[in-house]
């Protein structure tokens, strides 16, 4: 019977458990694992990068083409009508003017 595993909460416990598992393997098994690890093909990652680059280039070209065929329509700009030299709107919106009028006698004249 094997004993229950301790809870794995940190890296030290994991490293200790790994060292214990490696120590239980036979030298022949370790040699086969080492040979298999070093014999693994390393060129598989290169094909992945080429594929990702090609796919992103195709998507970019497709988006660029779709914008040239159907350009985005911008909404027309509405020009606000201005009152010209009439400054009455500015005086109505300034609360400091009302405070000034309340403190002087000019409002009664």
C-alpha positions as CSV (number, residue, x, y, z in Angstrom):
1,X,0.0,0.0,0.0
2,X,1.2,3.5,-0.7
3,X,1.0,6.2,1.8
4,X,-1.3,9.2,1.1
5,X,0.4,12.2,-0.6
6,X,0.9,15.3,1.5
7,X,-0.9,18.5,0.4
8,X,1.2,20.4,-2.2
9,X,1.2,24.0,-1.3
10,X,4.6,25.3,-2.3
11,X,7.5,24.7,-4.8
12,X,9.7,23.0,-2.2
13,X,7.1,20.3,-1.6
14,X,6.7,19.7,-5.3
15,X,10.5,19.5,-5.8
16,X,10.8,17.0,-3.0
17,X,8.0,14.9,-4.4
18,X,9.7,15.0,-7.8
19,X,13.0,14.0,-6.4
20,X,11.4,11.1,-4.5
21,X,9.6,9.9,-7.7
22,X,12.9,10.1,-9.8
23,X,14.8,8.1,-7.2
24,X,12.3,5.3,-7.5
25,X,12.9,4.9,-11.2
26,X,15.3,2.3,-12.6
27,X,18.5,3.6,-14.4
28,X,17.3,1.9,-17.6
29,X,14.0,3.8,-17.5
30,X,15.8,7.1,-16.8
31,X,18.1,6.5,-19.8
32,X,15.1,5.8,-22.1
33,X,13.3,8.9,-20.9
34,X,16.5,11.0,-21.4
35,X,17.0,9.6,-24.9
36,X,13.4,10.3,-25.9
37,X,13.5,13.8,-24.6
38,X,16.7,14.7,-26.6
39,X,15.4,12.9,-29.7
40,X,12.2,15.0,-29.9
41,X,12.0,17.1,-33.0
42,X,12.7,20.8,-32.4
43,X,11.4,22.1,-35.7
44,X,7.7,21.8,-34.8
45,X,7.7,25.3,-33.3
46,X,9.0,26.9,-36.5
47,X,5.9,25.7,-38.5
48,X,3.6,27.2,-35.8
49,X,5.1,30.6,-36.1
50,X,4.9,30.6,-39.9
51,X,1.3,29.5,-39.7
52,X,0.4,32.2,-37.2
53,X,2.1,34.9,-39.3
54,X,0.4,33.7,-42.5
55,X,-3.0,33.7,-40.8
56,X,-2.6,37.2,-39.4
57,X,-1.4,38.5,-42.8
58,X,-4.5,37.0,-44.5
59,X,-6.8,38.5,-41.9
60,X,-5.1,41.9,-42.3
61,X,-5.4,41.8,-46.1
62,X,-9.1,40.8,-45.8
63,X,-9.9,43.7,-43.5
64,X,-8.0,46.1,-45.7
65,X,-9.8,45.0,-48.8
66,X,-13.2,45.2,-47.0
67,X,-12.5,48.8,-46.1
68,X,-11.6,49.7,-49.6
69,X,-14.6,48.1,-51.2
70,X,-17.1,49.4,-48.6
71,X,-15.6,52.5,-47.0
72,X,-17.1,53.4,-43.6
73,X,-19.8,56.0,-43.9
74,X,-19.4,59.0,-41.6
75,X,-22.5,60.8,-40.4
76,X,-22.9,64.3,-41.7
77,X,-21.7,67.1,-39.4
78,X,-24.4,69.4,-38.2
79,X,-23.4,73.0,-37.8
80,X,-24.9,74.7,-34.9
81,X,-26.6,78.0,-35.7
82,X,-24.8,80.9,-34.0
83,X,-26.5,84.1,-32.9
84,X,-23.7,86.3,-34.2
85,X,-22.6,89.1,-31.9
86,X,-25.5,88.6,-29.5
87,X,-23.9,88.0,-26.0
88,X,-27.1,87.5,-24.1
89,X,-26.6,83.8,-23.9
90,X,-23.3,84.3,-22.3
91,X,-24.7,86.6,-19.7
92,X,-27.6,84.3,-18.9
93,X,-25.3,81.4,-18.2
94,X,-22.9,83.3,-15.9
95,X,-23.9,83.0,-12.2
96,X,-21.2,85.4,-11.1
97,X,-23.1,88.2,-12.8
98,X,-26.2,87.6,-10.6
99,X,-24.0,87.7,-7.5
100,X,-22.5,91.0,-8.6
101,X,-25.9,92.5,-9.4
102,X,-27.2,91.5,-5.9
103,X,-24.3,93.2,-4.1
104,X,-24.4,96.6,-6.0
105,X,-27.0,99.2,-6.3
106,X,-26.7,99.2,-10.1
107,X,-29.5,96.8,-10.5
108,X,-32.0,99.4,-9.3
109,X,-31.0,102.1,-11.7
